[in-house]
Amino acid sequence: MPTIVVEVMPKPEILDPQGKAIANALPHLGFTSFAGVRQGKRFELTVEGEVTDEVLESARTAAAEMLSNPVIEDVVSVSVKEDI
Amino acid sequence: MPTIVVEVMPKPEILDPQGKAIANALPHLGFTSFAGVRQGKRFELTVEGEVTDEVLESARTAAAEMLSNPVIEDVVSVSVKEDI
């Protein structure tokens, strides 16, 4: 069944304590190449039947209104993944 | 600065209560096209300097050992996003 992938990240101006904690821990574990880490969310919406424009539009609306908090998060991507 | 995006999802055989809750709520809000929802994580690792093969390998290791729990999660993608 086809899947729509929705990706949500905290807005750049919003503090991200989880990302910060990971960024602080990385050098202690030998990972020294990374200047910063931000943690967001990834949703997979399984679609019944075909991904029509209407379904994709519905996913965009759900992403904006339900899967993300527009005050603190941005929807960075809504894309279709043809699945097995 | 370039960014490495790491995507992590719960393994298919693992229950995902957050995804389930979203899937149950969607129809009540008028979103009826989706048969299921899974919720995972998306990390953005900011790279100091260039993304060499070594840095990408280091990101893959961090994704497998630190950003995901291999017992219950799969790393579904480690990719480079050339950023502004």
Backbone of each chain as nested JSON, in Angstrom:
{
  "chains": [
    {"id": "A", "residues": [
      {"number": 1, "name": "MET", "atoms": {"N": [0.846, -1.207, 0.0], "CA": [0.0, 0.0, 0.0], "C": [0.876, 1.249, 0.0]}},
      {"number": 2, "name": "PRO", "atoms": {"N": [0.463, 2.252, -0.765], "CA": [1.28, 3.466, -0.793], "C": [1.251, 4.177, 0.556]}},
      {"number": 3, "name": "THR", "atoms": {"N": [2.332, 4.898, 0.797], "CA": [2.495, 5.578, 2.076], "C": [2.83, 7.041, 1.828]}},
      {"number": 4, "name": "ILE", "atoms": {"N": [2.231, 7.919, 2.608], "CA": [2.609, 9.326, 2.556], "C": [3.472, 9.622, 3.777]}},
      {"number": 5, "name": "VAL", "atoms": {"N": [4.647, 10.168, 3.517], "CA": [5.579, 10.477, 4.597], "C": [5.491, 11.967, 4.931]}},
      {"number": 6, "name": "VAL", "atoms": {"N": [5.223, 12.267, 6.186], "CA": [5.134, 13.652, 6.656], "C": [6.295, 13.903, 7.62]}},
      {"number": 7, "name": "GLU", "atoms": {"N": [7.055, 14.956, 7.367], "CA": [8.19, 15.268, 8.225], "C": [7.999, 16.624, 8.893]}},
      {"number": 8, "name": "VAL", "atoms": {"N": [8.182, 16.636, 10.191], "CA": [7.922, 17.818, 11.006], "C": [9.168, 18.123, 11.838]}},
      {"number": 9, "name": "MET", "atoms": {"N": [9.588, 19.379, 11.833], "CA": [10.76, 19.768, 12.638], "C": [10.417, 20.975, 13.511]}},
      {"number": 10, "name": "PRO", "atoms": {"N": [11.065, 21.096, 14.667], "CA": [10.874, 22.317, 15.457], "C": [11.357, 23.521, 14.656]}},
      {"number": 11, "name": "LYS", "atoms": {"N": [10.644, 24.631, 14.754], "CA": [11.056, 25.849, 14.059], "C": [12.466, 26.237, 14.503]}},
      {"number": 12, "name": "PRO", "atoms": {"N": [13.257, 26.828, 13.582], "CA": [14.657, 27.158, 13.904], "C": [14.803, 28.016, 15.161]}},
      {"number": 13, "name": "GLU", "atoms": {"N": [13.841, 28.906, 15.404], "CA": [13.977, 29.812, 16.542], "C": [13.517, 29.182, 17.854]}},
      {"number": 14, "name": "ILE", "atoms": {"N": [12.999, 27.968, 17.779], "CA": [12.51, 27.286, 18.981], "C": [13.62, 26.418, 19.585]}},
      {"number": 15, "name": "LEU", "atoms": {"N": [13.808, 26.506, 20.884], "CA": [14.761, 25.633, 21.564], "C": [14.344, 24.175, 21.388]}},
      {"number": 16, "name": "ASP", "atoms": {"N": [15.329, 23.304, 21.268], "CA": [15.054, 21.887, 21.092], "C": [15.926, 21.121, 22.085]}},
      {"number": 17, "name": "PRO", "atoms": {"N": [15.433, 20.961, 23.314], "CA": [16.263, 20.365, 24.367], "C": [16.717, 18.938, 24.056]}},
      {"number": 18, "name": "GLN", "atoms": {"N": [15.86, 18.163, 23.376], "CA": [16.264, 16.793, 23.036], "C": [17.436, 16.801, 22.065]}},
      {"number": 19, "name": "GLY", "atoms": {"N": [17.304, 17.65, 21.032], "CA": [18.396, 17.771, 20.066], "C": [19.674, 18.242, 20.739]}},
      {"number": 20, "name": "LYS", "atoms": {"N": [19.533, 19.209, 21.627], "CA": [20.664, 19.754, 22.37], "C": [21.347, 18.653, 23.191]}},
      {"number": 21, "name": "ALA", "atoms": {"N": [20.549, 17.847, 23.855], "CA": [21.101, 16.764, 24.671], "C": [21.892, 15.782, 23.813]}},
      {"number": 22, "name": "ILE", "atoms": {"N": [21.35, 15.467, 22.635], "CA": [22.05, 14.554, 21.726], "C": [23.348, 15.195, 21.256]}},
      {"number": 23, "name": "ALA", "atoms": {"N": [23.264, 16.493, 20.872], "CA": [24.459, 17.202, 20.391], "C": [25.548, 17.214, 21.457]}},
      {"number": 24, "name": "ASN", "atoms": {"N": [25.154, 17.367, 22.719], "CA": [26.131, 17.37, 23.804], "C": [26.735, 15.988, 24.05]}},
      {"number": 25, "name": "ALA", "atoms": {"N": [25.931, 14.95, 23.82], "CA": [26.404, 13.592, 24.096], "C": [27.311, 13.054, 23.0]}},
      {"number": 26, "name": "LEU", "atoms": {"N": [27.084, 13.487, 21.745], "CA": [27.818, 12.923, 20.607], "C": [29.341, 12.931, 20.776]}},
      {"number": 27, "name": "PRO", "atoms": {"N": [29.961, 14.081, 21.149], "CA": [31.431, 14.085, 21.266], "C": [31.96, 13.086, 22.3]}},
      {"number": 28, "name": "HIS", "atoms": {"N": [31.181, 12.865, 23.364], "CA": [31.609, 11.911, 24.392], "C": [31.649, 10.486, 23.867]}},
      {"number": 29, "name": "LEU", "atoms": {"N": [30.903, 10.242, 22.796], "CA": [30.866, 8.893, 22.223], "C": [31.768, 8.803, 20.984]}},
      {"number": 30, "name": "GLY", "atoms": {"N": [32.559, 9.854, 20.746], "CA": [33.525, 9.805, 19.655], "C": [33.033, 10.402, 18.355]}},
      {"number": 31, "name": "PHE", "atoms": {"N": [31.816, 10.966, 18.369], "CA": [31.304, 11.592, 17.145], "C": [31.575, 13.091, 17.213]}},
      {"number": 32, "name": "THR", "atoms": {"N": [32.591, 13.537, 16.493], "CA": [33.037, 14.922, 16.648], "C": [32.765, 15.786, 15.421]}},
      {"number": 33, "name": "SER", "atoms": {"N": [32.098, 15.235, 14.422], "CA": [31.915, 15.981, 13.165], "C": [30.681, 16.862, 13.15]}},
      {"number": 34, "name": "PHE", "atoms": {"N": [29.87, 16.803, 14.207], "CA": [28.565, 17.444, 14.13], "C": [28.462, 18.671, 15.033]}},
      {"number": 35, "name": "ALA", "atoms": {"N": [28.002, 19.754, 14.439], "CA": [27.936, 21.025, 15.165], "C": [26.64, 21.181, 15.931]}},
      {"number": 36, "name": "GLY", "atoms": {"N": [25.614, 20.482, 15.488], "CA": [24.326, 20.621, 16.159], "C": [23.373, 19.526, 15.737]}},
      {"number": 37, "name": "VAL", "atoms": {"N": [22.374, 19.301, 16.562], "CA": [21.363, 18.293, 16.262], "C": [19.99, 18.881, 16.573]}},
      {"number": 38, "name": "ARG", "atoms": {"N": [19.039, 18.638, 15.682], "CA": [17.639, 18.984, 15.944], "C": [16.82, 17.71, 15.797]}},
      {"number": 39, "name": "GLN", "atoms": {"N": [15.875, 17.533, 16.7], "CA": [15.044, 16.345, 16.613], "C": [13.61, 16.705, 16.262]}},
      {"number": 40, "name": "GLY", "atoms": {"N": [13.095, 16.039, 15.236], "CA": [11.709, 16.241, 14.836], "C": [10.983, 14.927, 14.729]}},
      {"number": 41, "name": "LYS", "atoms": {"N": [9.905, 14.926, 13.96], "CA": [9.067, 13.73, 13.85], "C": [8.895, 13.331, 12.4]}},
      {"number": 42, "name": "ARG", "atoms": {"N": [8.644, 12.058, 12.224], "CA": [8.374, 11.515, 10.888], "C": [7.146, 10.622, 11.003]}},
      {"number": 43, "name": "PHE", "atoms": {"N": [6.159, 10.892, 10.176], "CA": [4.932, 10.095, 10.193], "C": [4.794, 9.348, 8.877]}},
      {"number": 44, "name": "GLU", "atoms": {"N": [4.334, 8.122, 8.958], "CA": [3.961, 7.382, 7.753], "C": [2.459, 7.159, 7.781]}},
      {"number": 45, "name": "LEU", "atoms": {"N": [1.772, 7.734, 6.793], "CA": [0.333, 7.541, 6.665], "C": [0.082, 6.518, 5.564]}},
      {"number": 46, "name": "THR", "atoms": {"N": [-0.486, 5.394, 5.922], "CA": [-0.811, 4.383, 4.926], "C": [-2.107, 4.761, 4.231]}},
      {"number": 47, "name": "VAL", "atoms": {"N": [-2.079, 4.73, 2.904], "CA": [-3.243, 5.162, 2.132], "C": [-4.001, 3.946, 1.622]}},
      {"number": 48, "name": "GLU", "atoms": {"N": [-5.305, 3.969, 1.811], "CA": [-6.168, 2.935, 1.231], "C": [-6.415, 3.304, -0.219]}},
      {"number": 49, "name": "GLY", "atoms": {"N": [-5.975, 2.459, -1.13], "CA": [-6.163, 2.747, -2.547], "C": [-5.083, 3.668, -3.072]}},
      {"number": 50, "name": "GLU", "atoms": {"N": [-5.431, 4.458, -4.074], "CA": [-4.425, 5.271, -4.758], "C": [-4.22, 6.622, -4.092]}},
      {"number": 51, "name": "VAL", "atoms": {"N": [-3.026, 7.175, -4.29], "CA": [-2.748, 8.515, -3.782], "C": [-3.156, 9.527, -4.845]}},
      {"number": 52, "name": "THR", "atoms": {"N": [-4.392, 9.977, -4.765], "CA": [-4.872, 11.007, -5.684], "C": [-4.426, 12.378, -5.167]}},
      {"number": 53, "name": "ASP", "atoms": {"N": [-4.603, 13.397, -5.991], "CA": [-4.292, 14.766, -5.56], "C": [-5.097, 15.125, -4.316]}},
      {"number": 54, "name": "GLU", "atoms": {"N": [-6.333, 14.616, -4.284], "CA": [-7.216, 14.907, -3.154], "C": [-6.665, 14.313, -1.852]}},
      {"number": 55, "name": "VAL", "atoms": {"N": [-6.185, 13.071, -1.955], "CA": [-5.624, 12.394, -0.777], "C": [-4.369, 13.128, -0.304]}},
      {"number": 56, "name": "LEU", "atoms": {"N": [-3.539, 13.54, -1.252], "CA": [-2.311, 14.249, -0.906], "C": [-2.64, 15.588, -0.244]}},
      {"number": 57, "name": "GLU", "atoms": {"N": [-3.66, 16.25, -0.769], "CA": [-4.094, 17.515, -0.183], "C": [-4.618, 17.289, 1.244]}},
      {"number": 58, "name": "SER", "atoms": {"N": [-5.345, 16.212, 1.412], "CA": [-5.864, 15.849, 2.733], "C": [-4.711, 15.568, 3.7]}},
      {"number": 59, "name": "ALA", "atoms": {"N": [-3.654, 14.911, 3.207], "CA": [-2.479, 14.637, 4.047], "C": [-1.779, 15.939, 4.427]}},
      {"number": 60, "name": "ARG", "atoms": {"N": [-1.721, 16.878, 3.474], "CA": [-1.088, 18.182, 3.756], "C": [-1.863, 18.912, 4.845]}},
      {"number": 61, "name": "THR", "atoms": {"N": [-3.191, 18.855, 4.748], "CA": [-4.026, 19.505, 5.758], "C": [-3.834, 18.836, 7.122]}},
      {"number": 62, "name": "ALA", "atoms": {"N": [-3.854, 17.503, 7.142], "CA": [-3.648, 16.77, 8.398], "C": [-2.278, 17.105, 8.988]}},
      {"number": 63, "name": "ALA", "atoms": {"N": [-1.269, 17.201, 8.115], "CA": [0.088, 17.529, 8.574], "C": [0.118, 18.902, 9.24]}},
      {"number": 64, "name": "ALA", "atoms": {"N": [-0.58, 19.854, 8.62], "CA": [-0.547, 21.229, 9.124], "C": [-1.405, 21.405, 10.369]}},
      {"number": 65, "name": "GLU", "atoms": {"N": [-2.527, 20.664, 10.43], "CA": [-3.5, 20.919, 11.496], "C": [-3.428, 19.937, 12.647]}},
      {"number": 66, "name": "MET", "atoms": {"N": [-2.878, 18.731, 12.371], "CA": [-2.971, 17.71, 13.411], "C": [-1.626, 17.108, 13.769]}},
      {"number": 67, "name": "LEU", "atoms": {"N": [-0.787, 16.889, 12.744], "CA": [0.49, 16.21, 13.013], "C": [1.57, 17.184, 13.473]}},
      {"number": 68, "name": "SER", "atoms": {"N": [1.331, 18.466, 13.294], "CA": [2.311, 19.45, 13.753], "C": [1.617, 20.512, 14.584]}},
      {"number": 69, "name": "ASN", "atoms": {"N": [2.384, 21.147, 15.43], "CA": [1.909, 22.3, 16.186], "C": [2.481, 23.544, 15.513]}},
      {"number": 70, "name": "PRO", "atoms": {"N": [1.646, 24.292, 14.767], "CA": [2.166, 25.393, 13.939], "C": [2.843, 26.511, 14.735]}},
      {"number": 71, "name": "VAL", "atoms": {"N": [2.612, 26.539, 16.032], "CA": [3.262, 27.564, 16.851], "C": [4.763, 27.28, 16.984]}},
      {"number": 72, "name": "ILE", "atoms": {"N": [5.099, 25.998, 17.1], "CA": [6.507, 25.663, 17.37], "C": [7.142, 24.76, 16.314]}},
      {"number": 73, "name": "GLU", "atoms": {"N": [6.341, 24.263, 15.358], "CA": [6.89, 23.302, 14.394], "C": [6.584, 23.688, 12.951]}},
      {"number": 74, "name": "ASP", "atoms": {"N": [7.46, 23.253, 12.049], "CA": [7.236, 23.398, 10.61], "C": [7.046, 22.019, 9.991]}},
      {"number": 75, "name": "VAL", "atoms": {"N": [6.112, 21.918, 9.045], "CA": [6.038, 20.714, 8.213], "C": [7.08, 20.884, 7.117]}},
      {"number": 76, "name": "VAL", "atoms": {"N": [8.132, 20.094, 7.142], "CA": [9.213, 20.304, 6.169], "C": [9.017, 19.484, 4.899]}},
      {"number": 77, "name": "SER", "atoms": {"N": [8.194, 18.448, 4.958], "CA": [8.005, 17.626, 3.761], "C": [6.744, 16.773, 3.869]}},
      {"number": 78, "name": "VAL", "atoms": {"N": [6.0, 16.696, 2.761], "CA": [4.894, 15.744, 2.623], "C": [5.127, 15.064, 1.283]}},
      {"number": 79, "name": "SER", "atoms": {"N": [5.503, 13.783, 1.307], "CA": [5.867, 13.124, 0.055], "C": [5.298, 11.711, 0.007]}},
      {"number": 80, "name": "VAL", "atoms": {"N": [5.198, 11.201, -1.206], "CA": [4.639, 9.863, -1.391], "C": [5.769, 8.857, -1.518]}},
      {"number": 81, "name": "LYS", "atoms": {"N": [5.652, 7.768, -0.783], "CA": [6.605, 6.667, -0.907], "C": [5.841, 5.468, -1.422]}},
      {"number": 82, "name": "GLU", "atoms": {"N": [6.123, 5.055, -2.669], "CA": [5.453, 3.857, -3.198], "C": [6.008, 2.659, -2.461]}},
      {"number": 83, "name": "ASP", "atoms": {"N": [5.14, 1.928, -1.826], "CA": [5.591, 0.881, -0.915], "C": [5.347, -0.501, -1.484]}},
      {"number": 84, "name": "ILE", "atoms": {"N": [5.956, -1.463, -0.822], "CA": [5.72, -2.862, -1.212], "C": [4.377, -3.326, -0.647]}}
    ]},
    {"id": "B", "residues": [
      {"number": 1, "name": "MET", "atoms": {"N": [25.315, 25.569, 6.153], "CA": [26.065, 24.349, 6.512], "C": [25.289, 23.11, 6.072]}},
      {"number": 2, "name": "PRO", "atoms": {"N": [26.004, 22.095, 5.579], "CA": [25.289, 20.883, 5.158], "C": [24.691, 20.152, 6.352]}},
      {"number": 3, "name": "THR", "atoms": {"N": [23.639, 19.437, 6.073], "CA": [22.907, 18.73, 7.124], "C": [22.721, 17.274, 6.706]}},
      {"number": 4, "name": "ILE", "atoms": {"N": [22.907, 16.394, 7.667], "CA": [22.604, 14.982, 7.424], "C": [21.282, 14.673, 8.11]}},
      {"number": 5, "name": "VAL", "atoms": {"N": [20.355, 14.125, 7.332], "CA": [19.037, 13.797, 7.87], "C": [18.975, 12.302, 8.169]}},
      {"number": 6, "name": "VAL", "atoms": {"N": [18.641, 11.98, 9.406], "CA": [18.507, 10.583, 9.84], "C": [17.039, 10.318, 10.159]}},
      {"number": 7, "name": "GLU", "atoms": {"N": [16.496, 9.271, 9.571], "CA": [15.089, 8.943, 9.807], "C": [14.963, 7.579, 10.464]}},
      {"number": 8, "name": "VAL", "atoms": {"N": [14.203, 7.557, 11.532], "CA": [14.072, 6.354, 12.357], "C": [12.584, 6.038, 12.519]}},
      {"number": 9, "name": "MET", "atoms": {"N": [12.218, 4.783, 12.309], "CA": [10.812, 4.383, 12.496], "C": [10.732, 3.165, 13.405]}},
      {"number": 10, "name": "PRO", "atoms": {"N": [9.614, 3.03, 14.134], "CA": [9.431, 1.797, 14.904], "C": [9.381, 0.606, 13.951]}},
      {"number": 11, "name": "LYS", "atoms": {"N": [9.976, -0.509, 14.354], "CA": [9.935, -1.707, 13.515], "C": [8.479, -2.1, 13.251]}},
      {"number": 12, "name": "PRO", "atoms": {"N": [8.198, -2.679, 12.057], "CA": [6.808, -3.005, 11.703], "C": [6.112, -3.898, 12.735]}},
      {"number": 13, "name": "GLU", "atoms": {"N": [6.862, -4.783, 13.375], "CA": [6.226, -5.725, 14.312], "C": [6.038, -5.131, 15.707]}},
      {"number": 14, "name": "ILE", "atoms": {"N": [6.516, -3.894, 15.895], "CA": [6.401, -3.253, 17.204], "C": [5.136, -2.389, 17.247]}},
      {"number": 15, "name": "LEU", "atoms": {"N": [4.396, -2.492, 18.328], "CA": [3.224, -1.639, 18.507], "C": [3.654, -0.179, 18.566]}},
      {"number": 16, "name": "ASP", "atoms": {"N": [2.821, 0.697, 18.025], "CA": [3.15, 2.121, 18.032], "C": [1.915, 2.866, 18.543]}},
      {"number": 17, "name": "PRO", "atoms": {"N": [1.797, 2.998, 19.856], "CA": [0.575, 3.588, 20.429], "C": [0.314, 5.019, 19.974]}},
      {"number": 18, "name": "GLN", "atoms": {"N": [1.364, 5.808, 19.778], "CA": [1.173, 7.192, 19.315], "C": [0.564, 7.206, 17.914]}},
      {"number": 19, "name": "GLY", "atoms": {"N": [1.139, 6.37, 17.031], "CA": [0.621, 6.273, 15.672], "C": [-0.826, 5.793, 15.675]}},
      {"number": 20, "name": "LYS", "atoms": {"N": [-1.091, 4.806, 16.516], "CA": [-2.445, 4.244, 16.651], "C": [-3.437, 5.331, 17.086]}},
      {"number": 21, "name": "ALA", "atoms": {"N": [-3.021, 6.139, 18.067], "CA": [-3.888, 7.207, 18.569], "C": [-4.207, 8.206, 17.457]}},
      {"number": 22, "name": "ILE", "atoms": {"N": [-3.192, 8.536, 16.663], "CA": [-3.412, 9.467, 15.543], "C": [-4.349, 8.842, 14.517]}},
      {"number": 23, "name": "ALA", "atoms": {"N": [-4.094, 7.56, 14.188], "CA": [-4.929, 6.864, 13.206], "C": [-6.383, 6.842, 13.659]}},
      {"number": 24, "name": "ASN", "atoms": {"N": [-6.605, 6.65, 14.953], "CA": [-7.978, 6.625, 15.479], "C": [-8.624, 8.004, 15.448]}},
      {"number": 25, "name": "ALA", "atoms": {"N": [-7.818, 9.043, 15.63], "CA": [-8.362, 10.401, 15.686], "C": [-8.656, 10.966, 14.298]}},
      {"number": 26, "name": "LEU", "atoms": {"N": [-7.895, 10.564, 13.297], "CA": [-8.032, 11.151, 11.956], "C": [-9.473, 11.144, 11.412]}},
      {"number": 27, "name": "PRO", "atoms": {"N": [-10.179, 9.993, 11.442], "CA": [-11.537, 10.0, 10.873], "C": [-12.483, 10.976, 11.57]}},
      {"number": 28, "name": "HIS", "atoms": {"N": [-12.276, 11.168, 12.874], "CA": [-13.141, 12.099, 13.61], "C": [-12.947, 13.536, 13.154]}},
      {"number": 29, "name": "LEU", "atoms": {"N": [-11.805, 13.803, 12.543], "CA": [-11.518, 15.146, 12.065], "C": [-11.751, 15.269, 10.561]}},
      {"number": 30, "name": "GLY", "atoms": {"N": [-12.347, 14.241, 9.977], "CA": [-12.707, 14.315, 8.568], "C": [-11.664, 13.744, 7.619]}},
      {"number": 31, "name": "PHE", "atoms": {"N": [-10.599, 13.16, 8.175], "CA": [-9.568, 12.565, 7.306], "C": [-9.832, 11.067, 7.21]}},
      {"number": 32, "name": "THR", "atoms": {"N": [-10.419, 10.65, 6.089], "CA": [-10.88, 9.268, 6.003], "C": [-10.071, 8.417, 5.016]}},
      {"number": 33, "name": "SER", "atoms": {"N": [-9.005, 8.987, 4.453], "CA": [-8.28, 8.264, 3.405], "C": [-7.168, 7.368, 3.94]}},
      {"number": 34, "name": "PHE", "atoms": {"N": [-6.941, 7.397, 5.249], "CA": [-5.736, 6.751, 5.757], "C": [-6.06, 5.511, 6.586]}},
      {"number": 35, "name": "ALA", "atoms": {"N": [-5.369, 4.419, 6.24], "CA": [-5.646, 3.142, 6.897], "C": [-4.816, 2.97, 8.161]}},
      {"number": 36, "name": "GLY", "atoms": {"N": [-3.715, 3.684, 8.257], "CA": [-2.871, 3.517, 9.429], "C": [-1.834, 4.619, 9.521]}},
      {"number": 37, "name": "VAL", "atoms": {"N": [-1.32, 4.83, 10.722], "CA": [-0.283, 5.838, 10.933], "C": [0.802, 5.241, 11.821]}},
      {"number": 38, "name": "ARG", "atoms": {"N": [2.045, 5.49, 11.469], "CA": [3.174, 5.129, 12.326], "C": [3.947, 6.408, 12.602]}},
      {"number": 39, "name": "GLN", "atoms": {"N": [4.393, 6.562, 13.821], "CA": [5.171, 7.753, 14.155], "C": [6.613, 7.396, 14.486]}},
      {"number": 40, "name": "GLY", "atoms": {"N": [7.527, 8.066, 13.814], "CA": [8.951, 7.864, 14.074], "C": [9.639, 9.186, 14.339]}},
      {"number": 41, "name": "LYS", "atoms": {"N": [10.957, 9.181, 14.15], "CA": [11.74, 10.374, 14.454], "C": [12.543, 10.816, 13.238]}},
      {"number": 42, "name": "ARG", "atoms": {"N": [12.833, 12.104, 13.228], "CA": [13.674, 12.666, 12.17], "C": [14.711, 13.549, 12.84]}},
      {"number": 43, "name": "PHE", "atoms": {"N": [15.973, 13.282, 12.574], "CA": [17.056, 14.075, 13.154], "C": [17.772, 14.847, 12.06]}},
      {"number": 44, "name": "GLU", "atoms": {"N": [18.156, 16.079, 12.37], "CA": [19.026, 16.834, 11.476], "C": [20.359, 17.047, 12.177]}},
      {"number": 45, "name": "LEU", "atoms": {"N": [21.415, 16.482, 11.61], "CA": [22.76, 16.669, 12.156], "C": [23.474, 17.717, 11.307]}},
      {"number": 46, "name": "THR", "atoms": {"N": [23.812, 18.836, 11.907], "CA": [24.546, 19.862, 11.183], "C": [26.026, 19.484, 11.153]}},
      {"number": 47, "name": "VAL", "atoms": {"N": [26.603, 19.545, 9.95], "CA": [27.993, 19.127, 9.789], "C": [28.896, 20.348, 9.703]}},
      {"number": 48, "name": "GLU", "atoms": {"N": [29.984, 20.292, 10.476], "CA": [30.992, 21.341, 10.371], "C": [31.869, 20.999, 9.181]}},
      {"number": 49, "name": "GLY", "atoms": {"N": [31.904, 21.877, 8.19], "CA": [32.718, 21.607, 7.019], "C": [31.997, 20.715, 6.037]}},
      {"number": 50, "name": "GLU", "atoms": {"N": [32.759, 19.947, 5.275], "CA": [32.18, 19.149, 4.202], "C": [31.715, 17.791, 4.682]}},
      {"number": 51, "name": "VAL", "atoms": {"N": [30.731, 17.247, 3.946], "CA": [30.269, 15.898, 4.247], "C": [31.126, 14.908, 3.466]}},
      {"number": 52, "name": "THR", "atoms": {"N": [32.19, 14.444, 4.085], "CA": [33.041, 13.428, 3.464], "C": [32.414, 12.054, 3.691]}},
      {"number": 53, "name": "ASP", "atoms": {"N": [32.955, 11.036, 3.021], "CA": [32.48, 9.658, 3.236], "C": [32.628, 9.274, 4.699]}},
      {"number": 54, "name": "GLU", "atoms": {"N": [33.716, 9.775, 5.304], "CA": [33.988, 9.457, 6.704], "C": [32.904, 10.044, 7.618]}},
      {"number": 55, "name": "VAL", "atoms": {"N": [32.518, 11.289, 7.343], "CA": [31.477, 11.942, 8.149], "C": [30.147, 11.213, 7.986]}},
      {"number": 56, "name": "LEU", "atoms": {"N": [29.844, 10.811, 6.74], "CA": [28.591, 10.103, 6.484], "C": [28.586, 8.75, 7.197]}},
      {"number": 57, "name": "GLU", "atoms": {"N": [29.736, 8.092, 7.179], "CA": [29.864, 6.809, 7.875], "C": [29.661, 7.011, 9.376]}},
      {"number": 58, "name": "SER", "atoms": {"N": [30.253, 8.088, 9.885], "CA": [30.102, 8.425, 11.299], "C": [28.628, 8.696, 11.649]}},
      {"number": 59, "name": "ALA", "atoms": {"N": [27.914, 9.356, 10.742], "CA": [26.49, 9.619, 10.956], "C": [25.703, 8.313, 10.953]}},
      {"number": 60, "name": "ARG", "atoms": {"N": [26.078, 7.398, 10.052], "CA": [25.392, 6.09, 10.0], "C": [25.591, 5.33, 11.309]}},
      {"number": 61, "name": "THR", "atoms": {"N": [26.821, 5.398, 11.835], "CA": [27.111, 4.713, 13.099], "C": [26.319, 5.356, 14.229]}},
      {"number": 62, "name": "ALA", "atoms": {"N": [26.32, 6.691, 14.291], "CA": [25.559, 7.395, 15.327], "C": [24.069, 7.061, 15.218]}},
      {"number": 63, "name": "ALA", "atoms": {"N": [23.569, 6.975, 13.98], "CA": [22.15, 6.651, 13.766], "C": [21.83, 5.267, 14.323]}},
      {"number": 64, "name": "ALA", "atoms": {"N": [22.727, 4.309, 14.068], "CA": [22.478, 2.929, 14.476], "C": [22.68, 2.732, 15.973]}},
      {"number": 65, "name": "GLU", "atoms": {"N": [23.643, 3.475, 16.552], "CA": [24.024, 3.183, 17.936], "C": [23.425, 4.152, 18.941]}},
      {"number": 66, "name": "MET", "atoms": {"N": [23.087, 5.359, 18.488], "CA": [22.684, 6.36, 19.464], "C": [21.312, 6.973, 19.173]}},
      {"number": 67, "name": "LEU", "atoms": {"N": [21.023, 7.204, 17.894], "CA": [19.764, 7.879, 17.559], "C": [18.593, 6.909, 17.454]}},
      {"number": 68, "name": "SER", "atoms": {"N": [18.907, 5.623, 17.39], "CA": [17.828, 4.633, 17.335], "C": [18.072, 3.554, 18.376]}},
      {"number": 69, "name": "ASN", "atoms": {"N": [17.008, 2.907, 18.756], "CA": [17.088, 1.738, 19.626], "C": [16.89, 0.514, 18.74]}},
      {"number": 70, "name": "PRO", "atoms": {"N": [17.982, -0.224, 18.447], "CA": [17.893, -1.301, 17.445], "C": [16.935, -2.429, 17.835]}},
      {"number": 71, "name": "VAL", "atoms": {"N": [16.542, -2.488, 19.088], "CA": [15.59, -3.527, 19.502], "C": [14.194, -3.231, 18.948]}},
      {"number": 72, "name": "ILE", "atoms": {"N": [13.835, -1.961, 18.914], "CA": [12.46, -1.628, 18.525], "C": [12.374, -0.7, 17.309]}},
      {"number": 73, "name": "GLU", "atoms": {"N": [13.524, -0.187, 16.844], "CA": [13.476, 0.794, 15.752], "C": [14.405, 0.425, 14.595]}},
      {"number": 74, "name": "ASP", "atoms": {"N": [14.028, 0.883, 13.404], "CA": [14.874, 0.76, 12.222], "C": [15.319, 2.15, 11.767]}},
      {"number": 75, "name": "VAL", "atoms": {"N": [16.576, 2.265, 11.368], "CA": [17.027, 3.486, 10.688], "C": [16.601, 3.335, 9.229]}},
      {"number": 76, "name": "VAL", "atoms": {"N": [15.64, 4.136, 8.787], "CA": [15.128, 3.953, 7.429], "C": [15.867, 4.8, 6.405]}},
      {"number": 77, "name": "SER", "atoms": {"N": [16.585, 5.832, 6.853], "CA": [17.299, 6.667, 5.892], "C": [18.368, 7.51, 6.575]}},
      {"number": 78, "name": "VAL", "atoms": {"N": [19.525, 7.609, 5.92], "CA": [20.572, 8.559, 6.321], "C": [20.975, 9.27, 5.045]}},
      {"number": 79, "name": "SER", "atoms": {"N": [20.618, 10.548, 4.899], "CA": [20.864, 11.239, 3.633], "C": [21.383, 12.65, 3.88]}},
      {"number": 80, "name": "VAL", "atoms": {"N": [22.037, 13.179, 2.863], "CA": [22.614, 14.517, 2.978], "C": [21.663, 15.536, 2.374]}},
      {"number": 81, "name": "LYS", "atoms": {"N": [21.428, 16.608, 3.091], "CA": [20.626, 17.713, 2.565], "C": [21.533, 18.93, 2.482]}},
      {"number": 82, "name": "GLU", "atoms": {"N": [21.834, 19.375, 1.263], "CA": [22.667, 20.568, 1.122], "C": [21.837, 21.768, 1.547]}},
      {"number": 83, "name": "ASP", "atoms": {"N": [22.315, 22.47, 2.527], "CA": [21.494, 23.512, 3.138], "C": [21.992, 24.907, 2.776]}},
      {"number": 84, "name": "ILE", "atoms": {"N": [21.161, 25.868, 3.086], "CA": [21.535, 27.258, 2.883], "C": [22.504, 27.697, 3.984]}}
    ]}
  ]
}
